Amino acid sequence: MHRQETIDTTVPLTARVITIEVISRLNFLGSVITREGDSEEEVKRRIVLVKAAMGGLNKIWKDR
């Protein structure tokens, strides 16, 4: 049986002599990972990237 443990994320975690910094978001391999584990910020980021790419394509399509 799997037992789930709760970890207090408001204080830094120390493992042996290394202190691990607690962060609210991480950009990992091009994807945004948040502390809460939701994907809202990642979806918004991708929409902005698509709008920028489509803006560049509109210039090409209008020239034809």
C-alpha positions in Angstrom: 0.0 0.0 0.0 1.3 3.5 -0.9 1.5 6.0 1.9 1.5 9.7 1.0 3.4 12.1 3.2 2.9 15.8 3.5 6.0 18.0 3.4 6.0 21.6 4.7 7.1 23.7 1.7 7.4 26.9 3.6 10.9 26.1 5.1 14.1 25.1 3.3 14.8 21.4 3.2 18.2 20.3 4.4 19.6 16.9 3.2 22.9 16.0 5.0 24.8 19.3 4.6 23.0 20.6 1.4 20.1 23.1 1.8 17.6 22.7 -1.0 15.9 26.0 -2.0 12.1 25.9 -2.1 10.8 27.6 -5.3 7.4 28.4 -6.6 8.1 27.7 -10.3 10.7 26.0 -12.5 11.4 26.0 -16.2 12.4 22.4 -16.9 13.2 21.2 -20.4 11.1 24.0 -21.9 8.0 23.4 -19.7 6.9 25.4 -16.6 6.4 23.4 -13.5 4.7 25.1 -10.5 4.7 24.2 -6.9 0.9 23.5 -7.1 1.4 21.2 -10.1 -1.2 22.9 -12.3 -0.6 23.7 -15.9 -2.3 27.1 -16.2 0.9 29.1 -16.4 2.3 26.6 -19.0 -0.8 27.0 -21.2 -0.6 30.8 -21.1 3.1 30.7 -21.9 2.5 28.5 -25.0 -0.4 30.7 -26.2 2.0 33.7 -26.2 4.6 31.7 -28.1 2.0 30.6 -30.7 0.7 34.2 -31.2 4.2 35.4 -31.8 4.8 32.7 -34.4 1.5 33.3 -36.1 2.3 37.0 -36.3 5.4 36.2 -38.2 3.5 33.9 -40.6 0.8 36.6 -41.2 3.5 38.8 -42.8 4.5 36.0 -45.2 0.9 35.1 -46.1 0.0 38.8 -46.8 2.9 39.1 -49.2 1.6 36.4 -51.5 
